[in-house]
Amino acid sequence: MVQPPLKQLATICTSRPAPLPTFFFVIIICVLGFYAFHFSSSSSFSVTSSPRNSVRFQQLLLSSGSNYTVASYLRSLTLHPHLAGTEPSSETVRYVESHFRDLGLETHSIQYDALLSYPKSTSLSVLFSNGSVVNIPLSENVEGVVQPYHAYSPSGTVYGPAVFVNYGRDEDYRELAKMGVTVVGCIAVARKGEFPRGVVVAKAEANGAKGVLLYTEGDRFRQGFERGTVMRGIGDPLSPGWAAVDGAERLNLNDSEVLKRFPKIPSMPLSAESAEIILNSLDTASVPPEWRDKKANLRSAAVGPGGPIFINFTYQGERKVATIRNVIAVIKGLEEPDRFVLMGNHRDAWSFGAVDPNSGTAALLDIARRFALLRKLGWNPRRTILLCSWDAEEFGMIGSTEWVEQNIVNLGTKAVAYLNVDCAVQGPGFFAGATPQLDDLLHDVTAQVQDPDVKGATVHDTWTAENGIGNIERLGAVNSDFAAFVQHAGVPSVDVYYGRDFPVYHTAFDTYDWMANYGDPLFHRHVTVGSIWGLLALRLSDDLILPFSYVSYANQLQAYKDTLNHLLDGSVSLRTLSTSIEELKSAAQEIENEAKRLREQETSSDVALFQKRALNDRLMLAERGFLDVDGLRGRPWFKHLVYGPPSDYESALVYFPGIADAVSESKEMNKMGLEELIQHEIWRVARAIGRAAAALKGELS
């Protein structure tokens, strides 16, 4: 393959970080000259909050993106694997910290001592009836990369016949039962699907399996092993609900609250090639047509158990308290320093982490560079911006969760929004998730940014052409650092990224070379994500009135209610839910009218500014109304009643997690119990929506 010019450039980057490349200063000089000429009629560069100056700084942010710079950052970040809690991970802390400081940003790091999990030894062998044994390699043979494992898997040795369980869903086990196949005493072989790997292991455990081997389908990089965590819940398991700071209370490893976070049967990842060795040796029942793995080279079409093989695998690991560090850079707000716009990305990786997560880290460093340039030209944000580099996300969003728990009161009263980027670039195509009051802002911002792959089009043009206007995902999953902000603290949030389902996910092949050859050869998508991310922060930090629309939220809730009504088929009354949504819709329209009037005011008097700040507080705090102090039943840490993970990942509802849990649980109850359980959860959601409406109104009853 011809080496891309950018890769040639990045290859000659030295191993020592260079936070401020020479051409950065050239850019500063050129832009300063441009602005000195362009604003020659102005008396100074002093910042104001006027819309005219805001637009100028937005344009400067867009024009100062540099694919060469972001490529050099990514190159430096991915020189070595940097698993959380290890010395190479500490090197990335120092790199990010020094970068922020060299840009003149107020910077500090925060240390937590959290329970992490590491492998000590693994083995896997296939025993055939003729006495032969095949030892399956459990390594990609890449120096420095941790051996494949599932974090928090229990240690143990298991032996037994293999059964192919498809994706390991309840419906898959029901299908096996119809075929007369049981997994009791067997080793479940599953392919990775939509479920978190911990859920796959839990379902195998519930069905009597001794252990789980989980592989990822693919037609490229078939030697790769997808590492990952199998812990349930997020955050440090020894400090559930409070921060794991020095001297904090720690639960005992044998505490029931800790033990319920971990599976009881061992598991490990398999490569697609390793899975073929096992699956091609099975017989007994035929595989259902919809289970066919079209990407795997399977000669047989059976699920087992049976055939001439048994599986023997051993995993030995250790769980130990390790030090993790978040790095925070602060750009103090000029007029409202006590209001915070947070931008976050995690830094730790299972291997080199070029895609996950350091494409996002490189974008964060470039955003810091762009903001530093704006500051040299006189910009100061109206509200404070925090640039957050999280640690130990791969183990269960630990760094961000501990920080949220430590700062829960101030976040509850002062956080405007959280803007998350994890894997900034996985491939082509723009994707975004958000809480609904930020939908309109996302559409506005993406309409300002040029599409990196389609000449003459904006990101908004291609994004909406692909999926239509209603293409924004919601943030109810627990798969990135937005989880604690939305589901525990009730902070309005956004998550943006390019591409989906990249083949080197969590493998040793997630390298700079893969990015330069496949993911983003010219690094234009990196610049685009940075531009969108930065513009979102500028708008949220600088707009006199926060660009929130709760009309969008009310419309989304109405759609959820309609779907729920169809699902329940009239068996339970939704009247209270309908009433609360109408109340929110009315309050949302009133506050939009009020915001329009205040935007049209020409006066900048203290009274007018106070009115706008009071309005902003109502817009900011309304999301907290969706929180319930008791949280979800059986999972009190998750407090958001609209967005959160359901207990049953096969639920037809991907919102209203408490209602979703009640519907799933009611399958085992009589009709009376079903209706009472669901009705109670509907009441809880209705009350939460009513609280959000009251927050928008801002008046006591």
C-alpha positions in Angstrom: 0.0 0.0 0.0 1.2 3.5 -0.8 2.1 5.3 2.4 -0.1 8.5 2.8 1.9 11.7 2.9 0.5 12.5 6.4 1.8 9.2 7.7 5.2 10.0 6.3 5.1 13.3 8.2 3.9 11.8 11.4 6.5 8.9 11.2 9.3 11.4 11.7 7.8 12.9 14.8 10.1 12.4 17.8 9.1 10.3 20.7 9.4 13.4 23.0 6.0 15.2 23.1 6.0 18.6 21.3 2.9 20.3 22.6 3.6 23.5 20.5 4.8 22.7 17.0 6.7 25.4 15.2 3.9 25.9 12.7 1.6 26.7 15.6 3.5 29.9 16.2 3.3 30.6 12.4 -0.5 30.3 12.6 -0.6 32.6 15.6 1.5 35.3 13.8 -0.6 35.0 10.6 -3.9 35.1 12.4 -2.8 38.0 14.6 -1.8 39.9 11.5 -5.1 39.1 9.8 -7.1 40.2 12.8 -5.0 43.4 13.3 -5.8 44.4 9.8 -9.4 43.2 9.9 -10.2 45.0 13.1 -8.1 48.1 12.5 -11.1 50.2 13.3 -11.5 48.6 16.7 -9.9 50.2 19.7 -8.8 46.9 21.2 -9.2 43.1 21.2 -11.0 43.1 24.5 -13.7 40.5 24.5 -17.3 41.3 24.8 -20.4 39.0 24.8 -21.8 40.6 21.7 -23.1 38.2 19.0 -20.8 39.9 16.5 -17.7 39.0 18.4 -19.0 35.5 19.2 -19.3 34.8 15.5 -15.8 36.0 14.8 -14.3 33.7 17.4 -16.4 30.8 16.1 -15.0 31.4 12.6 -11.5 31.6 14.0 -12.0 28.3 15.9 -13.0 26.7 12.6 -10.2 28.2 10.6 -7.5 27.2 13.1 -8.0 23.4 13.0 -4.9 21.5 11.9 -4.8 18.0 10.7 -1.0 17.9 10.9 -1.1 19.0 14.5 -3.7 16.5 15.6 -1.8 13.8 13.8 1.3 14.6 15.8 -0.6 14.5 19.1 -2.0 11.1 18.2 1.4 9.8 17.3 2.8 10.9 20.7 -0.1 9.4 22.6 0.1 6.0 20.9 3.8 5.3 21.1 3.2 2.7 23.8 0.2 0.8 25.2 -1.1 2.6 28.2 -3.5 0.5 30.3 -4.9 2.3 33.3 -3.0 2.0 36.5 0.4 1.3 34.8 3.5 3.4 34.4 3.0 3.9 30.6 -0.5 5.3 31.5 1.3 7.8 33.9 3.4 9.0 30.9 0.2 10.0 29.1 -0.9 11.9 32.2 2.4 13.9 32.1 2.0 14.5 28.4 -1.5 15.8 28.6 -0.7 17.9 31.7 2.3 19.5 30.2 0.5 20.2 27.0 -2.3 22.1 28.9 0.3 24.0 31.0 2.5 24.9 28.0 -0.6 26.6 26.5 -1.0 28.7 29.6 -4.0 26.9 31.0 -4.6 26.5 34.7 -4.1 22.7 35.1 -4.3 20.2 37.9 -4.6 16.4 38.3 -6.8 14.5 40.7 -5.8 11.1 42.0 -8.1 8.2 42.9 -7.3 4.7 44.3 -9.7 2.3 42.6 -10.0 -1.4 42.3 -8.8 -2.5 38.9 -8.2 -6.0 37.4 -5.2 -7.5 35.6 -4.4 -10.9 34.1 -1.6 -13.1 35.4 -1.9 -16.2 33.1 -4.4 -17.7 30.6 -4.5 -20.9 28.6 -7.0 -22.5 26.3 -6.9 -25.9 24.7 -9.2 -28.1 22.6 -9.1 -31.9 23.5 -10.2 -34.3 20.7 -11.6 -37.8 21.2 -8.5 -39.3 19.5 -6.3 -38.0 22.3 -4.9 -35.1 20.4 -4.8 -31.6 21.9 -4.7 -28.2 20.2 -3.4 -25.3 22.3 -5.0 -22.1 21.1 -2.8 -19.0 21.2 -4.2 -16.3 23.4 -2.0 -13.4 22.2 -1.6 -11.2 19.2 2.2 -11.2 19.6 2.5 -7.5 19.9 5.1 -6.3 22.4 3.9 -4.5 25.4 0.2 -5.1 25.0 -1.6 -6.8 27.9 -2.6 -10.4 27.2 -6.3 -10.8 26.2 -8.6 -11.0 29.2 -11.9 -9.8 30.7 -11.4 -7.4 33.5 -13.0 -8.6 36.8 -13.5 -12.1 35.5 -13.0 -14.5 38.4 -10.0 -16.8 38.3 -10.5 -20.5 37.7 -10.1 -23.5 35.5 -13.1 -24.9 33.6 -13.5 -28.1 31.5 -16.4 -29.3 29.5 -18.1 -29.5 26.1 -18.7 -26.3 24.1 -22.1 -25.0 23.0 -22.5 -22.2 20.5 -25.1 -19.8 22.0 -25.2 -17.2 19.3 -25.3 -13.8 20.9 -26.1 -15.2 24.3 -29.5 -13.6 24.6 -32.5 -15.0 26.4 -34.1 -15.8 23.0 -31.0 -17.7 22.0 -31.2 -19.9 25.1 -34.9 -20.5 24.4 -34.0 -21.5 20.8 -31.5 -24.0 22.2 -34.1 -25.4 24.6 -36.4 -26.0 21.6 -33.6 -28.0 20.0 -33.1 -30.0 23.1 -29.7 -28.5 23.8 -28.7 -27.5 27.4 -25.7 -25.4 28.4 -25.6 -26.7 32.0 -22.1 -27.8 32.7 -20.9 -26.6 29.4 -18.7 -23.7 28.1 -20.7 -21.2 26.2 -19.2 -19.8 23.0 -20.9 -16.6 22.0 -20.3 -13.9 19.4 -20.3 -10.3 20.4 -23.5 -8.4 19.7 -25.4 -5.4 21.1 -25.2 -6.6 24.7 -22.4 -5.5 27.1 -20.0 -8.5 27.6 -20.9 -8.6 31.3 -24.5 -9.2 30.4 -23.6 -12.1 28.1 -21.6 -13.7 30.9 -24.4 -13.1 33.4 -26.9 -14.8 31.1 -24.6 -17.8 30.6 -24.1 -18.1 34.3 -27.9 -18.0 34.9 -28.3 -20.8 32.3 -25.8 -23.1 34.1 -22.7 -22.6 31.9 -19.3 -23.1 33.5 -17.6 -20.4 31.6 -17.8 -18.1 28.5 -15.7 -17.6 25.4 -16.7 -14.4 23.6 -15.5 -13.7 20.1 -16.0 -10.8 17.6 -17.0 -11.4 14.1 -15.0 -9.8 11.3 -13.4 -10.3 7.9 -10.2 -8.3 8.7 -7.9 -8.4 11.7 -9.2 -11.8 12.5 -6.3 -12.4 14.9 -7.5 -9.7 17.2 -8.9 -10.3 20.7 -11.4 -7.8 22.1 -10.5 -7.0 25.6 -13.1 -5.4 28.0 -14.7 -5.3 31.4 -17.4 -7.7 32.6 -18.1 -5.7 35.8 -21.7 -4.7 36.4 -22.4 -1.1 37.0 -19.8 1.7 36.8 -17.3 3.4 39.0 -15.0 2.0 41.6 -16.7 -1.0 43.1 -15.1 -0.4 46.6 -16.6 3.1 46.9 -20.1 2.9 45.4 -21.7 6.4 45.5 -18.7 8.3 46.9 -15.3 9.2 45.5 -12.3 6.9 46.0 -10.0 9.7 47.3 -7.1 9.2 49.7 -8.5 8.2 53.1 -12.0 7.5 51.8 -14.1 4.6 53.1 -13.5 1.4 51.3 -15.8 -1.7 51.2 -14.2 -5.1 51.8 -13.6 -7.2 48.7 -16.0 -9.8 50.2 -18.7 -7.3 50.9 -22.0 -8.4 49.2 -22.3 -5.0 47.5 -18.9 -5.6 45.9 -19.4 -9.3 45.0 -22.7 -8.6 43.2 -20.7 -6.4 40.7 -18.7 -9.4 39.4 -19.6 -12.6 37.6 -19.2 -16.0 39.2 -17.9 -17.9 36.2 -14.7 -17.1 34.3 -14.7 -15.7 30.8 -12.2 -14.6 28.2 -12.2 -13.1 24.7 -11.4 -15.1 21.6 -10.2 -14.0 18.2 -12.4 -14.9 15.2 -9.7 -17.4 14.1 -9.6 -19.1 17.4 -13.4 -19.3 17.5 -13.4 -21.1 14.1 -11.3 -24.0 15.6 -13.9 -24.6 18.2 -17.1 -24.0 16.2 -15.9 -26.1 13.2 -15.6 -29.1 15.5 -19.2 -29.1 16.9 -22.0 -31.4 16.0 -25.4 -32.3 17.5 -28.2 -29.8 16.7 -28.2 -27.8 13.5 -27.6 -24.0 13.7 -30.8 -22.0 13.0 -30.4 -20.1 9.7 -30.5 -16.7 11.4 -27.5 -17.8 13.6 -25.2 -18.3 10.6 -22.0 -16.4 11.0 -21.5 -15.2 7.5 -18.1 -13.7 8.2 -16.6 -16.8 9.8 -15.2 -19.6 7.9 -17.4 -22.3 9.4 -17.5 -25.7 7.8 -20.1 -27.1 10.2 -23.5 -25.9 11.1 -24.0 -27.2 14.6 -24.3 -25.8 18.0 -23.1 -28.7 20.2 -22.6 -30.0 22.7 -21.0 -33.1 21.3 -18.6 -33.7 18.6 -15.1 -35.0 19.3 -14.0 -32.1 21.5 -13.8 -30.7 25.0 -12.6 -27.3 26.1 -10.2 -26.7 28.9 -9.4 -23.1 29.8 -7.8 -21.3 32.7 -7.8 -17.7 33.7 -5.7 -16.4 36.6 -6.0 -12.8 37.4 -5.7 -10.3 40.2 -7.9 -7.5 41.5 -5.9 -4.7 43.1 -6.2 -1.1 44.2 -4.3 1.0 41.7 -3.8 4.8 41.3 -5.6 6.5 38.4 -5.5 10.2 37.5 -7.8 12.7 35.9 -6.3 15.8 34.3 -8.4 19.0 34.4 -7.6 22.3 32.6 -9.6 25.4 33.4 -10.4 28.4 31.3 -12.0 30.7 33.8 -15.2 32.5 32.7 -15.1 36.3 32.7 -18.7 37.1 33.6 -20.0 33.9 35.1 -17.0 31.9 36.4 -19.4 29.8 38.6 -21.1 28.2 35.6 -19.3 25.3 34.1 -19.2 23.9 30.5 -17.3 20.5 30.7 -15.5 18.8 27.8 -14.3 15.3 28.4 -12.5 12.4 26.9 -10.8 9.3 28.5 -7.1 8.7 28.0 -6.6 5.1 29.1 -6.6 2.2 26.5 -6.4 -1.5 26.4 -3.5 -1.3 23.9 -2.2 1.6 21.9 -5.6 3.2 21.7 -5.3 5.2 18.4 -9.1 5.1 17.9 -10.3 4.3 21.4 -9.8 6.7 23.0 -6.9 8.8 21.8 -8.4 10.0 18.6 -10.6 11.9 21.0 -7.7 12.8 23.3 -5.8 14.2 20.2 -8.9 16.3 19.4 -9.1 17.5 23.0 -5.5 18.6 22.9 -6.1 20.4 19.6 -9.2 22.1 21.1 -6.9 23.3 23.9 -4.5 24.7 21.3 -7.4 26.5 19.4 -8.7 28.0 22.6 -5.3 29.2 23.6 -5.1 30.9 20.2 -8.5 32.6 20.8 -7.3 33.8 24.2 -4.3 35.4 22.6 -6.7 37.3 20.4 -8.7 38.6 23.4 -11.3 35.9 23.9 -12.4 34.9 27.3 -15.5 32.7 27.7 -18.4 34.1 29.5 -18.7 30.9 31.5 -15.9 28.7 32.7 -14.8 25.8 30.4 -13.2 22.7 31.9 -11.1 20.3 29.6 -11.2 16.9 31.3 -9.0 14.0 30.5 -10.4 10.9 32.3 -8.7 7.7 33.4 -9.8 4.1 33.7 -12.9 4.4 31.5 -12.2 1.0 30.0 -12.7 -0.6 33.5 -16.2 0.9 33.9 -16.1 4.7 33.5 -14.2 4.9 36.8 -12.3 8.2 36.5 -15.2 10.2 35.4 -17.6 8.5 37.8 -15.4 9.2 40.8 -15.0 12.8 39.8 -18.8 13.2 39.4 -19.4 11.6 42.8 -16.7 13.9 44.4 -18.3 17.0 42.8 -22.0 16.1 42.8 -23.2 19.1 44.7 -21.4 21.7 42.6 -22.3 19.9 39.4 -25.9 19.8 40.5 -26.1 23.6 40.9 -23.5 24.9 38.5 -22.9 22.6 35.5 -24.3 23.9 32.3 -23.5 20.8 30.1 -21.1 18.0 29.5 -19.7 17.4 26.0 -18.2 14.0 25.5 -15.9 12.6 22.8 -14.6 9.1 23.2 -13.6 7.5 19.9 -13.5 10.7 17.9 -12.9 8.8 14.6 -13.6 5.2 13.9 -14.3 5.6 10.2 -16.7 7.5 7.9 -20.1 9.0 8.9 -21.0 11.4 11.6 -23.0 10.3 14.7 -24.2 12.1 17.7 -26.1 11.5 20.9 -27.6 14.0 23.3 -30.2 14.8 25.9 -33.0 16.4 23.8 -32.8 20.0 24.9 -29.5 20.1 23.0 -30.9 18.7 19.7 -31.4 22.1 18.1 -27.9 23.3 19.0 -26.4 20.1 17.5 -28.2 20.9 14.2 -27.1 24.5 14.3 -23.4 23.7 14.9 -23.1 20.9 12.4 -24.6 23.3 9.8 -21.5 25.5 10.3 -18.9 22.8 9.7 -17.8 21.5 6.3 -18.1 17.8 5.7 -14.6 16.3 5.5 -15.6 13.7 3.0 -18.1 15.5 0.7 -17.0 18.6 -1.0 -19.4 21.6 -0.8 -21.6 20.0 1.9 -21.8 20.6 5.6 -21.8 17.8 8.2 -25.4 18.6 8.8 -26.2 18.0 5.1 -24.7 14.6 4.9 -25.8 13.6 8.5 -29.5 14.4 8.0 -29.5 13.0 4.4 -28.4 9.7 5.8 -30.9 9.4 8.6 -33.3 12.3 8.5 -33.8 15.0 11.0 -34.5 12.8 14.0 -31.2 11.0 13.9 -29.8 11.9 17.4 -29.2 9.0 19.7 -30.0 9.1 23.4 -27.7 8.6 26.3 -29.2 5.8 28.2 -26.3 3.3 27.7 -23.3 2.9 30.0 -20.7 2.8 27.3 -18.8 6.1 27.8 -18.1 8.9 30.2 -21.4 10.7 29.7 -23.1 8.0 31.9 -22.3 9.5 35.3 -23.1 13.0 34.1 -26.5 12.1 32.7 -27.7 9.2 34.7 -26.4 10.2 38.2 -26.0 14.0 38.1 -28.7 15.0 35.6 -26.3 17.2 33.5 -27.4 17.9 29.9 -24.9 16.1 27.7 -23.7 15.5 24.1 -21.6 12.7 22.6 -20.2 13.0 19.1 -18.0 10.8 16.9 -17.2 9.7 13.4 -17.7 6.1 12.2 -18.9 3.0 13.9 -17.9 -0.7 14.5 -14.2 -0.5 13.6 -12.5 -3.9 13.2 -9.6 -3.3 15.6 -11.8 -2.4 18.6 -10.0 -3.2 21.9 -7.3 -5.2 20.1 -3.5 -4.8 19.8 -4.1 -3.5 16.3 -5.7 -0.2 17.4 -2.6 1.7 16.3 -1.5 4.9 14.7 -0.8 3.0 11.5 -4.4 1.6 11.4 -5.7 5.2 11.8 -3.3 6.6 9.1 -4.2 3.8 6.7 -7.9 3.2 7.3 -9.6 5.3 9.9 -8.7 8.8 8.8 -5.7 8.9 6.4 -5.7 12.7 6.1 -6.9 13.4 9.7 -9.7 15.6 8.4 -12.3 13.8 10.4 -10.4 14.5 13.5 -10.4 18.2 12.7 -14.1 18.1 12.0 -14.9 16.4 15.3 -12.8 19.0 17.1 -14.6 21.8 15.3 -18.0 20.5 16.3 -16.9 19.9 19.8 -15.3 23.3 20.1 -18.3 25.2 18.6 -20.6 23.4 21.0 -18.5 24.6 23.9 -18.3 28.2 22.5 -22.0 28.5 22.2 -22.7 27.0 25.6 -20.0 29.2 27.3 -20.6 32.5 25.4 -24.3 32.7 24.5 -26.0 35.2 26.7 -29.0 32.9 26.9 -28.3 29.1 26.9 -29.2 27.5 23.6 -31.5 24.9 25.1 -34.9 23.8 23.7 -37.2 21.9 26.0 -39.8 21.9 23.3 -37.6 19.3 21.7 -37.5 17.4 25.0 -41.3 17.5 25.4 -41.8 16.3 21.8 -39.4 13.4 22.4 -41.2 12.4 25.6 -44.5 12.5 23.7 -43.1 10.0 21.2 -41.9 7.8 24.0 -45.4 7.9 25.6 -47.0 6.9 22.3 -44.7 4.0 21.9 -45.3 2.9 25.5 -49.0 3.1 25.0 -48.7 0.8 21.9 -46.5 -1.6 23.9 -48.9 -1.9 26.8 -51.9 -2.0 24.6 -54.1 0.0 27.0 -53.6 -2.4 29.9 -52.3 0.4 32.1 -53.4 4.1 32.3 -51.0 6.7 30.9 -53.1 9.6 31.8 -50.7 11.0 34.5 -47.8 10.7 32.0 -49.8 12.5 29.3 -50.7 15.3 31.8 -47.1 15.8 32.9 -45.8 15.9 29.3 -48.4 18.5 28.4 -47.3 20.5 31.5 -43.7 20.3 30.4 -44.6 21.3 26.8 -46.5 24.4 28.1 -43.6 25.4 30.3 -41.1 24.8 27.5 -43.1 27.1 25.2 -43.4 29.8 27.8 -39.6 29.8 28.5 -38.9 29.9 24.8 -41.1 32.9 24.4 -39.3 34.5 27.4 -35.9 33.8 25.9 -36.9 35.3 22.6 -38.0 38.5 24.3 -34.8 38.8 26.3 -32.7 38.1 23.2 -34.4 41.0 21.4 -33.7 43.4 24.3 -31.1 46.0 23.2 -30.3 47.0 26.8 -27.3 45.4 28.6 -28.3 46.8 32.0 -27.6 44.9 35.2 -31.3 44.1 35.5 -31.4 42.6 32.0 -28.3 40.5 32.7 -29.8 39.3 35.9 -33.0 38.3 34.1 -31.0 36.3 31.6 -28.9 34.6 34.3 -32.1 33.7 36.1 -33.6 32.3 32.9 -30.4 30.3 32.3 -30.5 28.8 35.7 -34.0 27.4 35.0 -32.8 26.0 31.6 -29.8 24.5 33.2 -31.5 22.9 36.2 -34.6 21.5 34.5 -32.7 18.3 33.6 -32.1 17.6 37.3 -35.9 17.3 37.6 -35.7 13.9 35.8 -33.6 12.5 38.7 -35.2 10.6 41.5 -33.5 10.5 44.9 -34.2 6.8 45.3 -33.0 5.9 41.9 -34.0 2.8 39.9 -35.4 -0.1 41.9 -32.5 -2.3 42.9 -30.0 0.1 41.3 -30.2 3.3 43.3 -27.0 4.8 41.8 -28.9 5.3 38.5 -31.2 8.2 39.3 -32.5 9.4 35.8 -36.0 8.1 35.1 -35.9 8.9 31.4 -32.4 7.8 30.4 -30.6 4.9 31.9 -29.7 1.2 31.3 -32.6 -1.3 31.7 -32.0 -4.3 33.8 -33.2 -6.4 30.9 -31.1 -5.6 27.8 -33.7 -7.3 25.7 -36.4 -4.9 26.7 -38.4 -3.3 24.0 -38.0 0.1 25.8 -34.7 1.9 25.5 -36.0 4.8 27.7 -38.0 5.0 30.9 -35.7 2.4 32.5 -37.8 2.0 35.6 -40.9 1.3 33.5 -38.8 -1.0 31.3 -37.7 -3.0 34.4 -41.3 -3.2 35.6 -42.5 -4.6 32.2 -39.8 -7.2 32.2 -40.4 -8.2 35.8 -44.2 -8.4 35.3 -43.7 -11.4 32.9 -43.5 -13.5 36.0 -46.4 -11.9 37.9 -50.2 -12.2 37.7 -52.2 -9.5 35.9 -53.0 -7.5 39.1 -49.3 -7.4 40.1 -48.3 -6.5 36.6 -50.6 -3.5 36.5 -49.6 -2.2 40.0 -45.9 -2.5 39.4 -46.0 -0.7 36.0 -48.5 1.9 37.2 -46.2 2.8 40.1 -43.2 3.4 37.8 -45.4 5.4 35.4 -46.3 7.6 38.4 -42.6 8.1 39.2 -41.8 9.2 35.7 -44.8 11.5 35.6 -43.6 13.1 38.8 -40.1 13.5 37.4 -41.4 15.2 34.3 -43.5 17.5 36.5 -40.4 18.5 38.5 -38.6 19.4 35.2 -41.6 21.5 34.2 -41.7 23.3 37.6 -37.9 24.0 37.3 -38.6 25.7 33.9 -41.3 27.8 35.4 -39.1 28.7 38.3 -41.9 29.5 40.7 -43.1 27.9 43.9 -46.5 26.4 44.0 
